[in-house]
Amino acid sequence: MVQERRLRAKAEFELSVQSAPRQRKSEPTESVNESLPTTTETGRLFQNPTGVSGDVLSHIRELGQREHWLISDDDMCVTPRCLGKGGFAVVFEGSMLGSPVAVKTAHAKGTELQTPDYNELRIIRLLRHPNIVLWHGACVDTSTRSFALVFELIEGDTLSQLILAGRCEHPLDEPAGDRLIVDVCRAVRYL
């Protein structure tokens, strides 16, 4: 896990160094300015995009290809079964190469497509923890300006059903509830 993070950080650093213009240092003040910390290429990519632009999506698509998390639309099948809905996204059941998955997409309000949460992608692509749902990758279609995050599908009662006793098939006993709280705390601490 630590080795994977080191390799990813090293790759991002190398990309930022390669994409930075090289200039000849003629004055000491220039060298000081050049040594100041800058945002990496991926940091610039995920900086508060103002809308769903094809340009941002094409850069995200390229990043997905480089980091091997881009999922082809041909590998996906999304069903109309809605698993959940929030203020900016809706989650559908689907399958990826035959495996059950949850597909999170930005939903339309009226006729306007909501801006996808690129910040979630920026963070989730680096996370690996036993108490956080596994992220498989993302589908990015620049022609339709669509964007979807693909997660493993977790079957069973929701956390809110477990917390609100009596609303699930198998209510938690005290030791199981304690383990659940510890697991949630471990996930939050990791984040």
VOBA-1610 file (N, C-alpha, C; in pm, whole numbers, padded with zeros to 5 digits, always signed):
BEGIN
Met+00082-00119+00000Met+00000+00000+00000Met+00087+00125+00000Val+00183+00130+00091Val+00272+00245+00100Val+00356+00254-00027Gln+00403+00139-00074Gln+00484+00136-00196Gln+00403+00187-00316Glu+00276+00149-00325Glu+00189+00196-00433Glu+00174+00348-00430Arg+00156+00404-00311Arg+00144+00550-00298Arg+00274+00619-00337Arg+00388+00562-00297Arg+00516+00622-00334Arg+00533+00623-00486Leu+00500+00510-00550Leu+00513+00502-00695Leu+00421+00601-00764Arg+00299+00615-00715Arg+00204+00709-00775Arg+00253+00853-00758Ala+00303+00887-00638Ala+00354+01022-00613Ala+00475+01049-00701Lys+00562+00950-00716Lys+00679+00966-00801Lys+00637+00988-00946Ala+00539+00912-00994Ala+00491+00927-01131Ala+00430+01065-01153Glu+00351+01113-01056Glu+00292+01247-01068Glu+00400+01354-01068Phe+00502+01337-00985Phe+00611+01433-00982Phe+00684+01435-01116Glu+00714+01316-01170Glu+00783+01310-01299Glu+00700+01373-01409Leu+00568+01351-01407Leu+00481+01414-01507Leu+00483+01565-01494Ser+00481+01615-01371Ser+00481+01761-01353Ser+00614+01821-01395Val+00723+01749-01374Val+00854+01798-01414Val+00865+01799-01566Gln+00813+01693-01631Gln+00820+01685-01777Gln+00734+01791-01844Ser+00619+01823-01785Ser+00530+01919-01848Ser+00569+02064-01818Ala+00656+02086-01721Ala+00699+02223-01687Ala+00801+02271-01791Pro+00787+02396-01838Pro+00883+02448-01935Pro+01020+02466-01870Arg+01122+02427-01943Arg+01259+02442-01891Arg+01317+02572-01943Gln+01367+02652-01848Gln+01428+02780-01884Gln+01568+02785-01827Arg+01647+02862-01891Arg+01784+02882-01842Arg+01782+02979-01725Lys+01851+02945-01618Lys+01854+03030-01499Lys+01964+03134-01515Ser+01923+03260-01524Ser+02024+03364-01541Ser+02044+03444-01413Glu+01944+03450-01328Glu+01955+03526-01205Glu+01919+03438-01086Pro+01978+03466-00970Pro+01947+03386-00851Pro+01799+03391-00814Thr+01732+03504-00836Thr+01590+03513-00798Thr+01505+03417-00880Glu+01546+03393-01006Glu+01471+03299-01088Glu+01480+03159-01031Ser+01599+03120-00984Ser+01613+02985-00930Ser+01530+02969-00803Val+01520+03075-00725Val+01437+03069-00605Val+01291+03051-00645Asn+01245+03128-00743Asn+01107+03117-00789Asn+01078+02981-00848Glu+01175+02925-00921Glu+01154+02795-00983Glu+01151+02683-00880Ser+01212+02703-00765Ser+01214+02597-00665Ser+01093+02602-00572Leu+01009+02704-00587Leu+00889+02711-00505Leu+00795+02596-00542Pro+00719+02543-00445Pro+00629+02433-00475Pro+00519+02478-00571Thr+00485+02387-00660Thr+00376+02413-00754Thr+00277+02300-00747Thr+00164+02321-00807Thr+00062+02217-00812Thr+00099+02117-00920Thr+00080+01989-00892Thr+00109+01886-00991Thr+00009+01895-01105Glu+00038+01822-01211Glu-00051+01822-01327Glu-00191+01778-01288Thr-00202+01673-01206Thr-00335+01628-01165Thr-00401+01728-01072Gly-00321+01799-00992Gly-00378+01903-00906Gly-00442+02013-00988Arg-00374+02054-01095Arg-00430+02157-01184Arg-00554+02104-01255Leu-00552+01978-01294Leu-00665+01919-01366Leu-00792+01922-01283Phe-00781+01894-01154Phe-00899+01883-01069Phe-00933+02013-00996Gln-00869+02124-01031Gln-00899+02251-00965Gln-01034+02303-01010Asn-01132+02298-00923Asn-01265+02355-00942Asn-01306+02382-01087Pro-01328+02277-01169Pro-01376+02304-01304Pro-01513+02370-01295Thr-01537+02465-01383Thr-01661+02542-01374Thr-01777+02472-01442Gly-01755+02372-01519Gly-01864+02304-01586Gly-01816+02176-01648Val-01907+02105-01711Val-01873+01981-01777Val-01822+02016-01916Ser-01694+02042-01928Ser-01640+02077-02058Ser-01570+01957-02117Gly-01576+01947-02248Gly-01510+01837-02317Gly-01361+01837-02292Asp-01301+01956-02277Asp-01158+01967-02255Asp-01118+01903-02123Val-01191+01933-02015Val-01162+01873-01885Val-01182+01723-01892Leu-01291+01680-01954Leu-01318+01537-01965Leu-01212+01465-02047Ser-01162+01527-02152Ser-01059+01461-02233Ser-00929+01446-02152His-00896+01546-02070His-00778+01534-01984His-00798+01427-01877Ile-00919+01419-01822Ile-00948+01315-01723Ile-00941+01177-01789Arg-00991+01168-01910Arg-00986+01042-01985Arg-00839+00999-02007Glu-00755+01094-02047Glu-00612+01064-02067Glu-00548+01018-01937Leu-00582+01084-01826Leu-00528+01045-01695Leu-00572+00903-01661Gly-00698+00871-01689Gly-00749+00736-01664Gly-00676+00631-01744Gln-00642+00664-01868Gln-00566+00569-01950Gln-00425+00550-01894Arg-00362+00660-01851Arg-00226+00650-01795Arg-00225+00572-01665Glu-00326+00594-01580Glu-00329+00528-01449Glu-00406+00396-01451His-00457+00357-01567His-00523+00228-01588His-00652+00211-01510Trp-00730+00318-01493Trp-00860+00305-01428Trp-00975+00342-01520Leu-00946+00375-01644Leu-01051+00409-01739Leu-01123+00282-01781Ile-01255+00282-01769Ile-01337+00165-01804Ile-01409+00195-01935Ser-01400+00102-02028Ser-01466+00117-02157Ser-01617+00100-02141Asp-01693+00177-02218Asp-01839+00163-02216Asp-01881+00023-02259Asp-01800-00041-02344Asp-01830-00177-02390Asp-01824-00278-02277Asp-01749-00249-02172Asp-01735-00341-02058Asp-01847-00323-01957Met-01930-00220-01975Met-02033-00185-01877Met-02173-00213-01929Cys-02260-00250-01836Cys-02403-00261-01863Cys-02473-00202-01741Val-02545-00092-01760Val-02612-00024-01649Val-02761-00053-01658Thr-02819-00098-01547Thr-02963-00127-01543Thr-03037-00001-01499Pro-03168+00004-01521Pro-03245+00120-01476Pro-03274+00119-01325Arg-03233+00013-01254Arg-03260+00003-01110Arg-03177+00106-01032Cys-03245+00201-00970Cys-03180+00307-00893Cys-03153+00255-00751Leu-03027+00264-00709Leu-02989+00221-00575Leu-02994+00335-00474Gly-02979+00457-00523Gly-02981+00573-00434Gly-02970+00702-00513Lys-03008+00810-00446Lys-03007+00940-00513Lys-02968+01046-00412Gly-02883+01139-00455Gly-02843+01249-00369Gly-02866+01381-00440Gly-02807+01486-00386Gly-02826+01619-00442Gly-02764+01637-00580Phe-02655+01567-00607Phe-02585+01587-00733Phe-02571+01460-00816Ala-02598+01345-00757Ala-02573+01220-00829Ala-02681+01118-00802Val-02688+01021-00891Val-02777+00907-00875Val-02692+00782-00897Val-02722+00675-00822Val-02645+00551-00829Val-02736+00442-00884Phe-02688+00376-00991Phe-02762+00268-01054Phe-02688+00137-01036Glu-02764+00029-01041Glu-02704-00104-01041Glu-02654-00132-01182Gly-02546-00206-01192Gly-02494-00240-01324Gly-02403-00361-01315Ser-02338-00391-01426Ser-02239-00498-01426Ser-02121-00455-01513Met-02003-00496-01469Met-01881-00469-01542Met-01814-00603-01570Leu-01810-00639-01696Leu-01755-00768-01737Leu-01819-00883-01659Gly-01949-00870-01632Gly-02024-00974-01563Gly-02028-00963-01412Ser-01947-00876-01353Ser-01947-00859-01207Ser-02043-00747-01168Pro-02120-00765-01060Pro-02214-00660-01018Pro-02139-00537-00967Val-02186-00419-01008Val-02125-00293-00968Val-02233-00189-00940Ala-02192-00082-00873Ala-02276+00036-00853Ala-02216+00148-00938Val-02300+00214-01017Val-02254+00317-01110Val-02311+00452-01067Lys-02222+00544-01031Lys-02263+00677-00982Lys-02245+00779-01094Thr-02354+00846-01130Thr-02350+00947-01236Thr-02411+01078-01187Ala-02366+01187-01245Ala-02429+01317-01218Ala-02566+01313-01283His-02667+01365-01214His-02800+01361-01274His-02842+01499-01321Ala-02938+01498-01411Ala-02987+01624-01468Ala-03092+01683-01377Lys-03086+01813-01358Lys-03191+01887-01288Lys-03256+01974-01393Gly-03379+01946-01423Gly-03443+02015-01535Gly-03381+01962-01663Thr-03324+02051-01742Thr-03258+02009-01865Thr-03107+02029-01858Glu-03058+02073-01743Glu-02916+02106-01730Glu-02841+01994-01658Leu-02734+01944-01720Leu-02651+01841-01659Leu-02570+01903-01546Gln-02572+01839-01430Gln-02495+01889-01316Gln-02347+01858-01336Thr-02262+01943-01285Thr-02118+01922-01293Thr-02080+01801-01208Pro-02011+01703-01267Pro-01970+01587-01188Pro-01876+01629-01077Asp-01869+01548-00975Asp-01781+01578-00863Asp-01641+01526-00896Tyr-01564+01607-00966Tyr-01429+01567-01003Tyr-01342+01550-00878Asn-01373+01623-00772Asn-01295+01612-00649Asn-01307+01471-00591Glu-01426+01413-00602Glu-01443+01275-00554Glu-01352+01181-00633Leu-01345+01198-00763Leu-01256+01116-00845Leu-01111+01138-00804Arg-01073+01262-00782Arg-00935+01295-00743Arg-00896+01219-00617Ile-00988+01209-00523Ile-00959+01144-00395Ile-00974+00992-00404Ile-01085+00946-00458Ile-01118+00802-00453Ile-01019+00718-00533Arg-00957+00775-00635Arg-00865+00696-00717Arg-00739+00657-00640Leu-00714+00723-00527Leu-00595+00693-00447Leu-00625+00611-00322Leu-00751+00582-00295Leu-00789+00515-00170Leu-00794+00363-00184Arg-00738+00296-00086Arg-00751+00150-00073Arg-00759+00122+00077His-00876+00080+00124His-00894+00053+00266His-01005-00050+00280Pro-00991-00146+00373Pro-01093-00250+00386Pro-01231-00199+00430Asn-01238-00079+00487Asn-01366-00025+00532Asn-01422+00082+00438Ile-01365+00095+00320Ile-01415+00188+00219Ile-01448+00106+00095Val-01565+00131+00039Val-01610+00056-00078Val-01504+00065-00189Leu-01480-00047-00256Leu-01377-00056-00359Leu-01420+00018-00485Trp-01334+00103-00535Trp-01358+00177-00658Trp-01290+00103-00772His-01367+00069-00876His-01311-00003-00991His-01251+00091-01094Gly-01312+00207-01113Gly-01265+00300-01216Gly-01375+00396-01255Ala-01359+00455-01373Ala-01459+00552-01421Ala-01479+00535-01571Cys-01599+00567-01614Cys-01631+00574-01757Cys-01637+00722-01793Val-01565+00759-01897Val-01563+00898-01941Val-01590+00900-02091Asp-01699+00964-02130Asp-01734+00976-02272Asp-01732+01124-02309Thr-01631+01165-02384Thr-01617+01306-02419Thr-01721+01350-02521Ser-01770+01258-02604Ser-01867+01298-02707Ser-02002+01333-02646Thr-02045+01259-02545Thr-02173+01289-02479Thr-02153+01368-02350Arg-02027+01397-02316Arg-01992+01469-02193Arg-02047+01397-02070Ser-02040+01264-02072Ser-02088+01187-01957Ser-01970+01131-01878Phe-01997+01111-01750Phe-01893+01074-01655Phe-01958+00988-01549Ala-01901+00871-01519Ala-01959+00783-01418Ala-01847+00716-01338Leu-01866+00709-01207Leu-01775+00637-01119Leu-01831+00498-01097Val-01744+00397-01100Val-01787+00258-01089Val-01727+00198-00961Phe-01817+00150-00873Phe-01778+00093-00744Phe-01825-00051-00735Glu-01765-00127-00642Glu-01817-00261-00616Glu-01958-00246-00560Leu-02043-00344-00586Leu-02179-00341-00535Leu-02182-00414-00401Ile-02227-00346-00299Ile-02237-00405-00165Ile-02383-00443-00143Glu-02408-00570-00121Glu-02543-00619-00095Glu-02570-00613+00055Gly-02696-00598+00091Gly-02733-00600+00232Gly-02799-00471+00276Asp-02813-00459+00406Asp-02877-00341+00464Asp-02786-00219+00453Thr-02847-00103+00441Thr-02769+00021+00439Thr-02729+00058+00581Leu-02633+00146+00593Leu-02589+00191+00725Leu-02703+00257+00800Ser-02783+00337+00732Ser-02896+00403+00800Ser-02999+00300+00848Gln-03019+00193+00772Gln-03111+00088+00817Gln-03056+00017+00940Leu-02925-00004+00944Leu-02865-00070+01060Leu-02871+00018+01184Ile-02851+00148+01165Ile-02853+00240+01279Ile-02994+00256+01334Leu-03090+00269+01245Leu-03229+00284+01288Leu-03288+00145+01309Ala-03269+00091+01427Ala-03308-00047+01460Ala-03452-00075+01418Gly-03474-00197+01374Gly-03607-00238+01334Gly-03636-00214+01187Arg-03548-00143+01117Arg-03572-00115+00976Arg-03492-00208+00885Cys-03425-00307+00943Cys-03350-00401+00861Cys-03387-00543+00901Glu-03350-00638+00814Glu-03385-00778+00838Glu-03314-00835+00960His-03191-00795+00981His-03110-00851+01089His-03054-00738+01176Pro-03129-00695+01278Pro-03080-00587+01365Pro-02949-00627+01432Leu-02866-00529+01461Leu-02736-00555+01521Leu-02747-00574+01671Asp-02671-00672+01722Asp-02659-00683+01867Asp-02548-00585+01910Glu-02529-00571+02040Glu-02434-00470+02089Glu-02291-00492+02040Pro-02235-00615+02047Pro-02097-00632+01998Pro-02084-00601+01848Ala-02183-00640+01769Ala-02178-00612+01625Ala-02188-00461+01600Gly-02270-00393+01677Gly-02280-00247+01666Gly-02150-00178+01701Asp-02083-00230+01805Asp-01953-00174+01843Asp-01850-00192+01731Arg-01850-00312+01669Arg-01757-00337+01558Arg-01786-00244+01440Leu-01914-00221+01414Leu-01954-00132+01306Leu-01902+00009+01331Ile-01918+00058+01452Ile-01871+00193+01486Ile-01719+00201+01471Val-01647+00099+01517Val-01501+00098+01504Val-01460+00098+01357Asp-01529+00018+01274Asp-01497+00012+01131Asp-01521+00147+01063Val-01630+00213+01096Val-01658+00345+01039Val-01551+00444+01083Cys-01513+00440+01210Cys-01409+00530+01260Cys-01275+00504+01191Arg-01243+00379+01165Arg-01118+00347+01095Arg-01118+00405+00954Ala-01231+00394+00886Ala-01242+00450+00751Ala-01227+00601+00753Val-01294+00667+00847Val-01286+00813+00856Val-01145+00857+00893Arg-01081+00785+00982Arg-00943+00818+01020Arg-00849+00804+00901Tyr-00871+00702+00819Tyr-00788+00682+00700Tyr-00802+00799+00603Leu-00926+00847+00592Leu-00950+00959+00499Leu-00881+01084+00549
//
